Amino acid sequence: MAMQQADIEALIKAAMPDAQVTITALVDDGDHYSATVVSEAFRGKSRVQQHQLVYASLRGRMGGELHALALQTSAP
Amino acid sequence: MTNPVFERIEGEINANPVVLYMKGTPVFPQCGFSARVVQILSAVGVPFKGVNVLEDGEIREGIKAYANWPTIPQLYVKGEFVGGCDIIMEMFQAGELQELMKEKGVPVSA
């Protein structure tokens, strides 16, 4: 069961309303994406903590429905 | 009540300076992301211990809970979680991975 780009974006924005999200498919199979996320929520956090915020917003789908999400995160 | 899987993990990451939890082995990685981290560690010239999570279901799930990180590979340096594939790539390209190894006193041959 794969995920649609819009679903991923919606989940991230639900957790981080100010986030600017850009998603591209790495492979056209619905579970390999890369995403760039810019949000104030990341300010002062380490890369690991920033990525953990994004994974948390995906509510458990990361590693299951969504096999790969290469992340680039930063504060504005 | 301590978690036996977490204890196994802690034993591993404290017994070896650099540990990579990966799919497959350093010689035969079985996942593109794991293979990429193996290549980076070789480019930086860091000896490391590869743990093949495909051979140990308990560790495969336990390591995700341990680091609160949902995917494999996972790199540990001196007992600390450093990141998954994209963080290691970003650090390598910025020269931060080499810096970290020096800081932690991990011998680097490259």
N, CA and C atoms of all chains as a GROMACS GRO file, in nm:
protein
  558
    1MET      N    1   0.090  -0.119   0.000
    1MET     CA    2   0.000   0.000   0.000
    1MET      C    3   0.093   0.123   0.000
    2ALA      N    4   0.084   0.202  -0.097
    2ALA     CA    5   0.177   0.316  -0.111
    2ALA      C    6   0.109   0.443  -0.060
    3MET      N    7   0.181   0.553  -0.072
    3MET     CA    8   0.123   0.681  -0.028
    3MET      C    9   0.129   0.779  -0.144
    4GLN      N   10   0.033   0.870  -0.146
    4GLN     CA   11   0.035   0.974  -0.249
    4GLN      C   12   0.110   1.095  -0.196
    5GLN      N   13   0.174   1.169  -0.285
    5GLN     CA   14   0.249   1.289  -0.246
    5GLN      C   15   0.163   1.383  -0.164
    6ALA      N   16   0.038   1.402  -0.208
    6ALA     CA   17  -0.051   1.498  -0.140
    6ALA      C   18  -0.078   1.454   0.004
    7ASP      N   19  -0.086   1.322   0.025
    7ASP     CA   20  -0.112   1.271   0.161
    7ASP      C   21   0.006   1.305   0.252
    8ILE      N   22   0.126   1.285   0.200
    8ILE     CA   23   0.246   1.312   0.281
    8ILE      C   24   0.250   1.460   0.318
    9GLU      N   25   0.226   1.544   0.215
    9GLU     CA   26   0.230   1.689   0.240
    9GLU      C   27   0.125   1.729   0.343
   10ALA      N   28   0.004   1.671   0.330
   10ALA     CA   29  -0.105   1.707   0.422
   10ALA      C   30  -0.070   1.669   0.566
   11LEU      N   31  -0.010   1.552   0.583
   11LEU     CA   32   0.027   1.506   0.718
   11LEU      C   33   0.132   1.598   0.780
   12ILE      N   34   0.232   1.634   0.699
   12ILE     CA   35   0.339   1.721   0.751
   12ILE      C   36   0.281   1.856   0.788
   13LYS      N   37   0.194   1.909   0.701
   13LYS     CA   38   0.136   2.043   0.728
   13LYS      C   39   0.039   2.040   0.845
   14ALA      N   40  -0.024   1.925   0.868
   14ALA     CA   41  -0.115   1.916   0.983
   14ALA      C   42  -0.035   1.932   1.113
   15ALA      N   43   0.086   1.878   1.111
   15ALA     CA   44   0.170   1.887   1.233
   15ALA      C   45   0.247   2.018   1.237
   16MET      N   46   0.284   2.071   1.118
   16MET     CA   47   0.362   2.196   1.113
   16MET      C   48   0.297   2.289   1.011
   17PRO      N   49   0.193   2.362   1.056
   17PRO     CA   50   0.113   2.442   0.963
   17PRO      C   51   0.195   2.543   0.882
   18ASP      N   52   0.306   2.589   0.934
   18ASP     CA   53   0.384   2.692   0.861
   18ASP      C   54   0.479   2.629   0.760
   19ALA      N   55   0.483   2.495   0.755
   19ALA     CA   56   0.587   2.427   0.676
   19ALA      C   57   0.570   2.451   0.526
   20GLN      N   58   0.686   2.480   0.461
   20GLN     CA   59   0.686   2.478   0.314
   20GLN      C   60   0.742   2.341   0.275
   21VAL      N   61   0.662   2.267   0.202
   21VAL     CA   62   0.696   2.127   0.173
   21VAL      C   63   0.710   2.107   0.022
   22THR      N   64   0.822   2.048  -0.022
   22THR     CA   65   0.839   2.012  -0.164
   22THR      C   66   0.871   1.864  -0.168
   23ILE      N   67   0.790   1.788  -0.240
   23ILE     CA   68   0.808   1.641  -0.244
   23ILE      C   69   0.833   1.598  -0.388
   24THR      N   70   0.932   1.510  -0.406
   24THR     CA   71   0.951   1.454  -0.540
   24THR      C   72   0.961   1.301  -0.524
   25ALA      N   73   0.912   1.230  -0.624
   25ALA     CA   74   0.917   1.083  -0.618
   25ALA      C   75   1.057   1.040  -0.660
   26LEU      N   76   1.122   0.957  -0.577
   26LEU     CA   77   1.254   0.903  -0.613
   26LEU      C   78   1.235   0.791  -0.714
   27VAL      N   79   1.133   0.710  -0.684
   27VAL     CA   80   1.099   0.599  -0.774
   27VAL      C   81   0.947   0.607  -0.790
   28ASP      N   82   0.896   0.572  -0.906
   28ASP     CA   83   0.753   0.589  -0.929
   28ASP      C   84   0.672   0.471  -0.875
   29ASP      N   85   0.690   0.442  -0.744
   29ASP     CA   86   0.617   0.327  -0.688
   29ASP      C   87   0.536   0.366  -0.567
   30GLY      N   88   0.534   0.494  -0.536
   30GLY     CA   89   0.449   0.538  -0.427
   30GLY      C   90   0.509   0.518  -0.290
   31ASP      N   91   0.630   0.463  -0.281
   31ASP     CA   92   0.685   0.460  -0.144
   31ASP      C   93   0.832   0.496  -0.135
   32HIS      N   94   0.882   0.566  -0.237
   32HIS     CA   95   1.018   0.619  -0.233
   32HIS      C   96   1.012   0.766  -0.273
   33TYR      N   97   1.021   0.852  -0.174
   33TYR     CA   98   1.012   0.997  -0.203
   33TYR      C   99   1.130   1.070  -0.142
   34SER      N  100   1.153   1.192  -0.192
   34SER     CA  101   1.243   1.283  -0.119
   34SER      C  102   1.161   1.408  -0.091
   35ALA      N  103   1.189   1.472   0.021
   35ALA     CA  104   1.111   1.590   0.059
   35ALA      C  105   1.202   1.696   0.120
   36THR      N  106   1.172   1.820   0.087
   36THR     CA  107   1.239   1.933   0.151
   36THR      C  108   1.134   2.001   0.238
   37VAL      N  109   1.164   2.020   0.363
   37VAL     CA  110   1.066   2.080   0.455
   37VAL      C  111   1.134   2.197   0.527
   38VAL      N  112   1.069   2.314   0.518
   38VAL     CA  113   1.122   2.434   0.585
   38VAL      C  114   1.018   2.477   0.686
   39SER      N  115   1.057   2.485   0.812
   39SER     CA  116   0.958   2.522   0.915
   39SER      C  117   1.030   2.585   1.034
   40GLU      N  118   0.959   2.677   1.097
   40GLU     CA  119   1.009   2.743   1.219
   40GLU      C  120   1.030   2.640   1.330
   41ALA      N  121   0.955   2.531   1.323
   41ALA     CA  122   0.962   2.425   1.426
   41ALA      C  123   1.103   2.365   1.435
   42PHE      N  124   1.182   2.381   1.327
   42PHE     CA  125   1.314   2.318   1.326
   42PHE      C  126   1.421   2.404   1.392
   43ARG      N  127   1.388   2.533   1.412
   43ARG     CA  128   1.492   2.625   1.462
   43ARG      C  129   1.556   2.573   1.590
   44GLY      N  130   1.691   2.569   1.592
   44GLY     CA  131   1.764   2.530   1.714
   44GLY      C  132   1.768   2.381   1.738
   45LYS      N  133   1.713   2.303   1.644
   45LYS     CA  134   1.712   2.157   1.664
   45LYS      C  135   1.821   2.092   1.577
   46SER      N  136   1.871   1.976   1.624
   46SER     CA  137   1.970   1.903   1.544
   46SER      C  138   1.899   1.841   1.424
   47ARG      N  139   1.979   1.796   1.325
   47ARG     CA  140   1.919   1.732   1.205
   47ARG      C  141   1.835   1.612   1.249
   48VAL      N  142   1.890   1.531   1.340
   48VAL     CA  143   1.816   1.412   1.383
   48VAL      C  144   1.682   1.454   1.442
   49GLN      N  145   1.682   1.556   1.528
   49GLN     CA  146   1.555   1.600   1.589
   49GLN      C  147   1.460   1.655   1.484
   50GLN      N  148   1.514   1.728   1.386
   50GLN     CA  149   1.428   1.783   1.280
   50GLN      C  150   1.361   1.668   1.203
   51HIS      N  151   1.441   1.569   1.165
   51HIS     CA  152   1.382   1.458   1.088
   51HIS      C  153   1.282   1.381   1.175
   52GLN      N  154   1.311   1.367   1.306
   52GLN     CA  155   1.218   1.296   1.394
   52GLN      C  156   1.083   1.368   1.400
   53LEU      N  157   1.085   1.502   1.390
   53LEU     CA  158   0.959   1.577   1.389
   53LEU      C  159   0.877   1.539   1.265
   54VAL      N  160   0.947   1.530   1.152
   54VAL     CA  161   0.876   1.497   1.028
   54VAL      C  162   0.822   1.354   1.037
   55TYR      N  163   0.907   1.261   1.085
   55TYR     CA  164   0.860   1.122   1.096
   55TYR      C  165   0.739   1.113   1.190
   56ALA      N  166   0.742   1.191   1.297
   56ALA     CA  167   0.629   1.186   1.393
   56ALA      C  168   0.502   1.235   1.324
   57SER      N  169   0.516   1.335   1.236
   57SER     CA  170   0.396   1.390   1.170
   57SER      C  171   0.334   1.285   1.078
   58LEU      N  172   0.414   1.188   1.035
   58LEU     CA  173   0.362   1.085   0.944
   58LEU      C  174   0.293   0.972   1.020
   59ARG      N  175   0.286   0.988   1.150
   59ARG     CA  176   0.207   0.899   1.237
   59ARG      C  177   0.227   0.750   1.206
   60GLY      N  178   0.351   0.709   1.213
   60GLY     CA  179   0.378   0.566   1.206
   60GLY      C  180   0.387   0.507   1.067
   61ARG      N  181   0.364   0.590   0.964
   61ARG     CA  182   0.368   0.532   0.827
   61ARG      C  183   0.513   0.517   0.779
   62MET      N  184   0.604   0.592   0.842
   62MET     CA  185   0.743   0.590   0.794
   62MET      C  186   0.805   0.454   0.824
   63GLY      N  187   0.859   0.393   0.723
   63GLY     CA  188   0.920   0.262   0.742
   63GLY      C  189   0.821   0.150   0.714
   64GLY      N  190   0.693   0.184   0.706
   64GLY     CA  191   0.590   0.083   0.675
   64GLY      C  192   0.536   0.111   0.536
   65GLU      N  193   0.421   0.183   0.531
   65GLU     CA  194   0.364   0.221   0.401
   65GLU      C  195   0.463   0.301   0.318
   66LEU      N  196   0.539   0.384   0.390
   66LEU     CA  197   0.634   0.470   0.321
   66LEU      C  198   0.774   0.414   0.345
   67HIS      N  199   0.831   0.351   0.240
   67HIS     CA  200   0.959   0.281   0.261
   67HIS      C  201   1.075   0.378   0.276
   68ALA      N  202   1.074   0.482   0.191
   68ALA     CA  203   1.191   0.573   0.196
   68ALA      C  204   1.145   0.716   0.179
   69LEU      N  205   1.195   0.804   0.265
   69LEU     CA  206   1.170   0.948   0.251
   69LEU      C  207   1.301   1.019   0.281
   70ALA      N  208   1.372   1.053   0.174
   70ALA     CA  209   1.499   1.126   0.193
   70ALA      C  210   1.463   1.269   0.230
   71LEU      N  211   1.512   1.315   0.342
   71LEU     CA  212   1.470   1.445   0.395
   71LEU      C  213   1.580   1.550   0.391
   72GLN      N  214   1.538   1.672   0.356
   72GLN     CA  215   1.623   1.790   0.371
   72GLN      C  216   1.540   1.888   0.454
   73THR      N  217   1.584   1.916   0.576
   73THR     CA  218   1.502   2.003   0.662
   73THR      C  219   1.582   2.128   0.701
   74SER      N  220   1.511   2.238   0.723
   74SER     CA  221   1.579   2.360   0.771
   74SER      C  222   1.476   2.457   0.825
   75ALA      N  223   1.526   2.550   0.906
   75ALA     CA  224   1.439   2.660   0.954
   75ALA      C  225   1.446   2.769   0.849
   76PRO      N  226   1.343   2.852   0.840
   76PRO     CA  227   1.342   2.957   0.737
   76PRO      C  228   1.457   3.057   0.757
   77MET      N  229   1.172  -0.225   3.458
   77MET     CA  230   1.203  -0.349   3.388
   77MET      C  231   1.289  -0.308   3.268
   78THR      N  232   1.418  -0.354   3.264
   78THR     CA  233   1.502  -0.311   3.153
   78THR      C  234   1.463  -0.394   3.028
   79ASN      N  235   1.497  -0.337   2.914
   79ASN     CA  236   1.459  -0.402   2.788
   79ASN      C  237   1.580  -0.483   2.739
   80PRO      N  238   1.566  -0.615   2.731
   80PRO     CA  239   1.683  -0.697   2.694
   80PRO      C  240   1.740  -0.663   2.556
   81VAL      N  241   1.650  -0.624   2.465
   81VAL     CA  242   1.699  -0.590   2.330
   81VAL      C  243   1.780  -0.461   2.337
   82PHE      N  244   1.729  -0.365   2.417
   82PHE     CA  245   1.805  -0.240   2.431
   82PHE      C  246   1.940  -0.269   2.495
   83GLU      N  247   1.943  -0.365   2.589
   83GLU     CA  248   2.071  -0.397   2.653
   83GLU      C  249   2.169  -0.455   2.553
   84ARG      N  250   2.117  -0.541   2.464
   84ARG     CA  251   2.203  -0.600   2.360
   84ARG      C  252   2.259  -0.489   2.272
   85ILE      N  253   2.169  -0.396   2.235
   85ILE     CA  254   2.212  -0.286   2.148
   85ILE      C  255   2.318  -0.202   2.218
   86GLU      N  256   2.290  -0.168   2.344
   86GLU     CA  257   2.387  -0.083   2.416
   86GLU      C  258   2.522  -0.153   2.428
   87GLY      N  259   2.517  -0.285   2.450
   87GLY     CA  260   2.643  -0.359   2.459
   87GLY      C  261   2.721  -0.346   2.328
   88GLU      N  262   2.649  -0.357   2.217
   88GLU     CA  263   2.712  -0.352   2.084
   88GLU      C  264   2.770  -0.214   2.056
   89ILE      N  265   2.690  -0.110   2.080
   89ILE     CA  266   2.736   0.024   2.038
   89ILE      C  267   2.841   0.081   2.133
   90ASN      N  268   2.850   0.019   2.253
   90ASN     CA  269   2.956   0.066   2.344
   90ASN      C  270   3.084  -0.017   2.330
   91ALA      N  271   3.068  -0.137   2.267
   91ALA     CA  272   3.186  -0.222   2.252
   91ALA      C  273   3.262  -0.187   2.124
   92ASN      N  274   3.196  -0.121   2.030
   92ASN     CA  275   3.261  -0.087   1.903
   92ASN      C  276   3.248   0.063   1.877
   93PRO      N  277   3.359   0.132   1.843
   93PRO     CA  278   3.351   0.277   1.824
   93PRO      C  279   3.249   0.319   1.718
   94VAL      N  280   3.245   0.245   1.605
   94VAL     CA  281   3.152   0.280   1.497
   94VAL      C  282   3.070   0.156   1.460
   95VAL      N  283   2.938   0.168   1.470
   95VAL     CA  284   2.849   0.055   1.439
   95VAL      C  285   2.744   0.101   1.338
   96LEU      N  286   2.728   0.021   1.232
   96LEU     CA  287   2.625   0.053   1.133
   96LEU      C  288   2.521  -0.059   1.132
   97TYR      N  289   2.400  -0.027   1.177
   97TYR     CA  290   2.289  -0.122   1.165
   97TYR      C  291   2.238  -0.109   1.022
   98MET      N  292   2.244  -0.218   0.947
   98MET     CA  293   2.218  -0.210   0.803
   98MET      C  294   2.144  -0.334   0.755
   99LYS      N  295   2.099  -0.326   0.629
   99LYS     CA  296   2.040  -0.443   0.565
   99LYS      C  297   2.148  -0.506   0.480
  100GLY      N  298   2.186  -0.629   0.517
  100GLY     CA  299   2.294  -0.695   0.447
  100GLY      C  300   2.423  -0.676   0.524
  101THR      N  301   2.536  -0.703   0.456
  101THR     CA  302   2.667  -0.689   0.523
  101THR      C  303   2.748  -0.584   0.447
  102PRO      N  304   2.855  -0.533   0.512
  102PRO     CA  305   2.937  -0.433   0.441
  102PRO      C  306   2.984  -0.483   0.304
  103VAL      N  307   3.011  -0.613   0.293
  103VAL     CA  308   3.060  -0.667   0.165
  103VAL      C  309   2.941  -0.686   0.070
  104PHE      N  310   2.825  -0.728   0.124
  104PHE     CA  311   2.706  -0.747   0.039
  104PHE      C  312   2.587  -0.671   0.097
  105PRO      N  313   2.587  -0.537   0.083
  105PRO     CA  314   2.470  -0.463   0.130
  105PRO      C  315   2.348  -0.503   0.048
  106GLN      N  316   2.232  -0.511   0.111
  106GLN     CA  317   2.112  -0.555   0.038
  106GLN      C  318   2.008  -0.445   0.031
  107CYS      N  319   2.057  -0.319   0.039
  107CYS     CA  320   1.963  -0.206   0.027
  107CYS      C  321   2.047  -0.088  -0.015
  108GLY      N  322   1.993  -0.009  -0.109
  108GLY     CA  323   2.070   0.103  -0.165
  108GLY      C  324   2.114   0.202  -0.060
  109PHE      N  325   2.025   0.228   0.036
  109PHE     CA  326   2.059   0.328   0.139
  109PHE      C  327   2.170   0.276   0.229
  110SER      N  328   2.164   0.148   0.265
  110SER     CA  329   2.270   0.089   0.347
  110SER      C  330   2.402   0.091   0.269
  111ALA      N  331   2.394   0.057   0.142
  111ALA     CA  332   2.516   0.053   0.060
  111ALA      C  333   2.581   0.190   0.053
  112ARG      N  334   2.496   0.294   0.044
  112ARG     CA  335   2.552   0.430   0.033
  112ARG      C  336   2.629   0.467   0.160
  113VAL      N  337   2.577   0.430   0.276
  113VAL     CA  338   2.648   0.465   0.401
  113VAL      C  339   2.779   0.385   0.410
  114VAL      N  340   2.775   0.260   0.365
  114VAL     CA  341   2.899   0.179   0.365
  114VAL      C  342   3.004   0.248   0.276
  115GLN      N  343   2.961   0.297   0.159
  115GLN     CA  344   3.056   0.365   0.068
  115GLN      C  345   3.114   0.489   0.135
  116ILE      N  346   3.028   0.565   0.204
  116ILE     CA  347   3.074   0.688   0.268
  116ILE      C  348   3.176   0.656   0.377
  117LEU      N  349   3.146   0.555   0.459
  117LEU     CA  350   3.239   0.518   0.566
  117LEU      C  351   3.373   0.472   0.508
  118SER      N  352   3.366   0.401   0.395
  118SER     CA  353   3.492   0.358   0.331
  118SER      C  354   3.566   0.479   0.275
  119ALA      N  355   3.492   0.573   0.217
  119ALA     CA  356   3.556   0.694   0.161
  119ALA      C  357   3.624   0.774   0.272
  120VAL      N  358   3.558   0.781   0.388
  120VAL     CA  359   3.616   0.856   0.501
  120VAL      C  360   3.730   0.774   0.564
  121GLY      N  361   3.731   0.643   0.534
  121GLY     CA  362   3.838   0.556   0.585
  121GLY      C  363   3.818   0.519   0.730
  122VAL      N  364   3.689   0.492   0.766
  122VAL     CA  365   3.661   0.459   0.906
  122VAL      C  366   3.626   0.309   0.917
  123PRO      N  367   3.705   0.234   0.995
  123PRO     CA  368   3.666   0.094   1.020
  123PRO      C  369   3.537   0.093   1.102
  124PHE      N  370   3.447   0.000   1.069
  124PHE     CA  371   3.319  -0.003   1.143
  124PHE      C  372   3.269  -0.146   1.152
  125LYS      N  373   3.177  -0.167   1.246
  125LYS     CA  374   3.113  -0.298   1.259
  125LYS      C  375   2.975  -0.290   1.193
  126GLY      N  376   2.950  -0.380   1.098
  126GLY     CA  377   2.818  -0.385   1.034
  126GLY      C  378   2.732  -0.487   1.106
  127VAL      N  379   2.608  -0.447   1.140
  127VAL     CA  380   2.513  -0.542   1.201
  127VAL      C  381   2.400  -0.563   1.100
  128ASN      N  382   2.384  -0.685   1.054
  128ASN     CA  383   2.283  -0.716   0.951
  128ASN      C  384   2.147  -0.739   1.018
  129VAL      N  385   2.060  -0.638   1.011
  129VAL     CA  386   1.930  -0.651   1.079
  129VAL      C  387   1.841  -0.754   1.012
  130LEU      N  388   1.873  -0.790   0.888
  130LEU     CA  389   1.790  -0.889   0.820
  130LEU      C  390   1.803  -1.028   0.884
  131GLU      N  391   1.912  -1.044   0.959
  131GLU     CA  392   1.934  -1.175   1.024
  131GLU      C  393   1.882  -1.176   1.168
  132ASP      N  394   1.827  -1.062   1.214
  132ASP     CA  395   1.787  -1.055   1.355
  132ASP      C  396   1.665  -0.965   1.368
  133GLY      N  397   1.548  -1.025   1.362
  133GLY     CA  398   1.422  -0.949   1.363
  133GLY      C  399   1.406  -0.865   1.488
  134GLU      N  400   1.458  -0.917   1.601
  134GLU     CA  401   1.445  -0.846   1.728
  134GLU      C  402   1.522  -0.714   1.722
  135ILE      N  403   1.644  -0.723   1.668
  135ILE     CA  404   1.727  -0.601   1.658
  135ILE      C  405   1.667  -0.508   1.553
  136ARG      N  406   1.615  -0.563   1.444
  136ARG     CA  407   1.560  -0.482   1.335
  136ARG      C  408   1.451  -0.389   1.388
  137GLU      N  409   1.366  -0.442   1.476
  137GLU     CA  410   1.261  -0.355   1.533
  137GLU      C  411   1.312  -0.279   1.655
  138GLY      N  412   1.395  -0.349   1.735
  138GLY     CA  413   1.444  -0.288   1.860
  138GLY      C  414   1.525  -0.162   1.835
  139ILE      N  415   1.604  -0.162   1.727
  139ILE     CA  416   1.690  -0.045   1.702
  139ILE      C  417   1.606   0.077   1.664
  140LYS      N  418   1.493   0.053   1.599
  140LYS     CA  419   1.406   0.166   1.561
  140LYS      C  420   1.346   0.229   1.687
  141ALA      N  421   1.305   0.145   1.781
  141ALA     CA  422   1.249   0.197   1.907
  141ALA      C  423   1.360   0.264   1.989
  142TYR      N  424   1.477   0.202   1.987
  142TYR     CA  425   1.588   0.254   2.068
  142TYR      C  426   1.624   0.397   2.029
  143ALA      N  427   1.629   0.422   1.897
  143ALA     CA  428   1.673   0.555   1.851
  143ALA      C  429   1.554   0.645   1.820
  144ASN      N  430   1.432   0.592   1.835
  144ASN     CA  431   1.313   0.665   1.790
  144ASN      C  432   1.333   0.712   1.646
  145TRP      N  433   1.375   0.612   1.564
  145TRP     CA  434   1.407   0.640   1.423
  145TRP      C  435   1.351   0.523   1.344
  146PRO      N  436   1.259   0.548   1.249
  146PRO     CA  437   1.180   0.439   1.190
  146PRO      C  438   1.245   0.359   1.079
  147THR      N  439   1.368   0.394   1.040
  147THR     CA  440   1.424   0.324   0.924
  147THR      C  441   1.566   0.273   0.950
  148ILE      N  442   1.608   0.188   0.860
  148ILE     CA  443   1.746   0.135   0.857
  148ILE      C  444   1.805   0.188   0.728
  149PRO      N  445   1.931   0.229   0.719
  149PRO     CA  446   2.040   0.209   0.814
  149PRO      C  447   2.041   0.314   0.926
  150GLN      N  448   2.114   0.278   1.030
  150GLN     CA  449   2.138   0.370   1.143
  150GLN      C  450   2.285   0.363   1.181
  151LEU      N  451   2.348   0.480   1.190
  151LEU     CA  452   2.491   0.484   1.224
  151LEU      C  453   2.510   0.533   1.369
  152TYR      N  454   2.594   0.460   1.443
  152TYR     CA  455   2.628   0.497   1.581
  152TYR      C  456   2.779   0.520   1.590
  153VAL      N  457   2.817   0.631   1.655
  153VAL     CA  458   2.960   0.658   1.678
  153VAL      C  459   2.979   0.679   1.828
  154LYS      N  460   3.064   0.597   1.887
  154LYS     CA  461   3.091   0.604   2.032
  154LYS      C  462   2.959   0.602   2.109
  155GLY      N  463   2.872   0.509   2.070
  155GLY     CA  464   2.749   0.487   2.145
  155GLY      C  465   2.638   0.585   2.116
  156GLU      N  466   2.662   0.682   2.026
  156GLU     CA  467   2.558   0.784   2.000
  156GLU      C  468   2.502   0.769   1.860
  157PHE      N  469   2.369   0.782   1.850
  157PHE     CA  470   2.304   0.776   1.718
  157PHE      C  471   2.339   0.902   1.640
  158VAL      N  472   2.394   0.884   1.518
  158VAL     CA  473   2.434   0.998   1.436
  158VAL      C  474   2.328   1.029   1.332
  159GLY      N  475   2.273   0.923   1.269
  159GLY     CA  476   2.168   0.949   1.170
  159GLY      C  477   2.148   0.833   1.076
  160GLY      N  478   2.052   0.856   0.981
  160GLY     CA  479   2.028   0.758   0.876
  160GLY      C  480   2.100   0.802   0.750
  161CYS      N  481   2.062   0.742   0.637
  161CYS     CA  482   2.136   0.764   0.512
  161CYS      C  483   2.143   0.911   0.473
  162ASP      N  484   2.031   0.982   0.473
  162ASP     CA  485   2.038   1.119   0.420
  162ASP      C  486   2.115   1.212   0.514
  163ILE      N  487   2.108   1.190   0.645
  163ILE     CA  488   2.187   1.276   0.734
  163ILE      C  489   2.337   1.247   0.716
  164ILE      N  490   2.371   1.119   0.702
  164ILE     CA  491   2.513   1.085   0.686
  164ILE      C  492   2.566   1.143   0.555
  165MET      N  493   2.482   1.137   0.450
  165MET     CA  494   2.526   1.195   0.321
  165MET      C  495   2.549   1.345   0.335
  166GLU      N  496   2.452   1.414   0.399
  166GLU     CA  497   2.461   1.560   0.416
  166GLU      C  498   2.587   1.595   0.497
  167MET      N  499   2.612   1.518   0.604
  167MET     CA  500   2.729   1.545   0.689
  167MET      C  501   2.857   1.521   0.612
  168PHE      N  502   2.858   1.412   0.532
  168PHE     CA  503   2.979   1.379   0.455
  168PHE      C  504   3.010   1.491   0.357
  169GLN      N  505   2.905   1.534   0.284
  169GLN     CA  506   2.928   1.639   0.183
  169GLN      C  507   2.974   1.770   0.248
  170ALA      N  508   2.933   1.793   0.374
  170ALA     CA  509   2.971   1.918   0.441
  170ALA      C  510   3.102   1.901   0.520
  171GLY      N  511   3.160   1.779   0.513
  171GLY     CA  512   3.285   1.756   0.587
  171GLY      C  513   3.263   1.736   0.736
  172GLU      N  514   3.135   1.733   0.777
  172GLU     CA  515   3.104   1.724   0.921
  172GLU      C  516   3.129   1.582   0.975
  173LEU      N  517   3.115   1.481   0.886
  173LEU     CA  518   3.134   1.343   0.934
  173LEU      C  519   3.280   1.321   0.973
  174GLN      N  520   3.371   1.370   0.888
  174GLN     CA  521   3.514   1.359   0.918
  174GLN      C  522   3.545   1.432   1.050
  175GLU      N  523   3.482   1.549   1.064
  175GLU     CA  524   3.501   1.632   1.185
  175GLU      C  525   3.455   1.556   1.310
  176LEU      N  526   3.337   1.494   1.297
  176LEU     CA  527   3.281   1.418   1.410
  176LEU      C  528   3.375   1.306   1.452
  177MET      N  529   3.428   1.234   1.353
  177MET     CA  530   3.517   1.121   1.385
  177MET      C  531   3.640   1.172   1.463
  178LYS      N  532   3.694   1.283   1.415
  178LYS     CA  533   3.814   1.340   1.483
  178LYS      C  534   3.777   1.377   1.626
  179GLU      N  535   3.664   1.448   1.637
  179GLU     CA  536   3.617   1.494   1.768
  179GLU      C  537   3.599   1.379   1.867
  180LYS      N  538   3.549   1.266   1.814
  180LYS     CA  539   3.521   1.151   1.900
  180LYS      C  540   3.643   1.060   1.916
  181GLY      N  541   3.752   1.100   1.848
  181GLY     CA  542   3.875   1.022   1.864
  181GLY      C  543   3.869   0.889   1.790
  182VAL      N  544   3.795   0.887   1.677
  182VAL     CA  545   3.788   0.763   1.599
  182VAL      C  546   3.897   0.773   1.491
  183PRO      N  547   3.990   0.674   1.486
  183PRO     CA  548   4.098   0.682   1.385
  183PRO      C  549   4.041   0.679   1.244
  184VAL      N  550   4.094   0.770   1.158
  184VAL     CA  551   4.046   0.782   1.019
  184VAL      C  552   4.167   0.762   0.928
  185SER      N  553   4.152   0.672   0.827
  185SER     CA  554   4.275   0.646   0.748
  185SER      C  555   4.280   0.727   0.620
  186ALA      N  556   4.164   0.785   0.579
  186ALA     CA  557   4.168   0.855   0.447
  186ALA      C  558   4.217   0.998   0.467
   0.00000   0.00000   0.00000
